[in-house]
Amino acid sequence: MSGQTQIRDSYRPPFRVDNSEETILRFPFPFPEDNYMYSMNIEPHVKGGPVEAMSHTFDVDEHYIGECAEKARILAEDPKRCMVLPHMRDAEWDFLELGMDSLSSDYPEHFTLKKEGNDWSWENHLLNISQSFVFGDAATLPLAPFEYMARQMQGDFTLHDQRENDLWMDGGMVTSQADWSLKFDMGMSFRQWHAPVPKASEMGIFDRGLRFLLMLQYGRPVRRLNWTMTINPRLDTSPENYMIWGEDRASVTAENVAEKVHLRVELQTLYRLPRSNAVLFAIRCYLMPIKDIMTVPKWRKRLHRVLRDLDPALASYKGLDLFRPTVVEFLRPYDDGAPLSSGIQSV
Amino acid sequence: MAERMGFPTSIERVERLTPTLRRFVLRAQKQALPPVSPGSYATLEFGDGEKVYKNAYSIVMRSEDGLELTVIVRLAPQSRGGSRFLHEKGQPGLPVWIGSVANLFPIVKTARRHLLLSAGIGITPFLSYLKKMRSIGADYTLHHFCRPEERSAFDALLSEQDQTRVFVHTGLPSEVGLADWLRDESIATHVYFCGPEGFMKWVEETTHKLGFAPGKVHSEHFFVPEGGRPFEVILARSGRRVSVKADETLLEALELADVDAPCMCRGGACGACEVTVLGGQPDHRDHVLTEAERASGNIILTCVSRAKTDTLTLDL
């Protein structure tokens, strides 16, 4: 990650989010083939992968400080973006431990963790946080353990209790979501919170996905990519704020399409948490404007083909109807139709 | 082949609880063992160079520092060798590899009250439950059933527990009045049970008869895969043939033949080892597949199930 010590990005008007060339090339482009349809695209979350964003347990990039600041602003405006039910107490500590252990070992230059028995001390050099506390004693932290840690990590996190052969969304912090709401989904089962998704249920994907996740083992996390498109670099496209961002969708023109339209990719990782037997679902959001995708020939050609041929039901569900034709029309001249290598790597 | 997952340990202490029960304390050789949730099991791998055994046991306790893990092993009469090996040769210093750790029998954290019913070795998952429930101030009761000659051993095992919540019985559940106690439980109670098959069947039938909702009844079948008639599997993708001997499981035969077959609990309880059957008739012995899946005959759990036919063709 390039050095960054101050808030540079703005995820609200006036928007300003600049991606360095390094950030563009490490982007988890979500289309391994020229066609897109739902699939069980789950693979082990092992370090390394076709793009750099997959090379750490939790990816930290040049937008870390800006995203953490945006998260803090959203939480100040709407504290219920973070909710955890009381029976998830052990899962909160599991999460804090996983976050601190992995960040401090993956990025020792930015995060330091020292442990002496249950006496821990944590330093986050990027956010200037220094905290000594007793692991397992929430009174020694300024915030509940889950909230304390999730505020210091990019992306959204949900905690799932496992009971009755199902996973229940019994906690989370959700501030960079693609039009779904923790307040609405809290306490729901796996099938309940997936109910709005078209087609996948009849394809049997949720049955297989749930069965797979119920057997998720500690130490063997898995990952998948999901995607949609967002107008302007807004992390927070929540139903609660639809009146703020919804109209953006009607603002795309041939002139501003490359600047305004962003491919929004979620690097989703899932972990079995050891003390609680809960499942952590981490949703790390990447926003990449068309103008930056244009700099990678393979990606711009593939994005053109995928959007051109996308199933209309999926396009509607993802909220692309108002601007998809404009994007396809813009990309068409830059796709020579040549065959592309399979996989998401940039060449 | 993926990197081998797990933790090297060796036996630190052995205690004889009864003629058929031994407690083994395993000590981590390298890094500390991860925390475990109550009800978890560990797959232990051990042997003497001639044969490697892989058996799953409930984790009775993990020490606070993560350096020690305790299991209790019952000498199984129909043992294919694993529990006999541990009872005869499981001395301090014996290396034991901890493979997968997982939980198929977790505490329901949203329950208002927990009723724990165990018989014999079925006490093991509840030993980890009791510690947790006591520490969080949960409402719970344990009834444990054992033979008269084993009573003192179980009394000793439970001596540190809250004696107003833990009861040991030497009579049969039907004789001591368990059905009446179950009837008196409130609608919010969750029932958990673990023990030999006869006990499991009795509790299953009794809770069903008394109207307990299926979502409030939880059980763990501890299950030692039994041998059976030898058979042969044909691996469709390579055309290879692998023989399964009378005293080994299909999964073990596949592993010996270096086939990368999926697996987790090795006891027919999790479903991770499911493989597609392309020919032949499976002899299902698991607790996972639905009746419809069994009847279809096109999937098999390799860790416990065998074949009714002389050959099985698998999609491997």
Contacts between the chains, C-beta under 8 A, distances in Angstrom:
chain1	res1	chain2	res2	distance
A	44	B	2	8.0
A	87	B	109	3.8
A	87	B	110	5.6
A	88	B	109	7.8
A	90	B	37	7.6
A	94	B	35	7.7
A	117	B	65	7.9
A	161	B	109	6.2
A	161	B	110	7.4
A	162	B	106	6.4
A	163	B	106	7.2
A	163	B	108	5.1
A	163	B	109	7.5
A	163	B	110	6.9
A	164	B	215	4.9
A	211	B	271	7.1
A	215	B	102	7.5
A	215	B	264	6.2
A	215	B	270	5.7
A	215	B	271	6.8
A	215	B	272	5.1
A	217	B	100	5.9
A	217	B	101	7.5
A	217	B	102	5.4
A	217	B	264	6.9
A	218	B	34	5.9
A	218	B	101	6.1
A	218	B	102	7.3
A	219	B	5	6.3
A	219	B	34	7.0
A	220	B	5	6.8
A	272	B	102	7.8
A	274	B	34	4.6
A	274	B	35	4.4
A	274	B	36	6.2
A	274	B	37	6.7
A	275	B	35	4.5
A	275	B	36	7.5
A	275	B	37	5.8
A	276	B	37	6.0
A	277	B	37	3.9
A	277	B	39	7.7
A	277	B	40	7.5
A	277	B	103	4.7
A	277	B	106	4.7
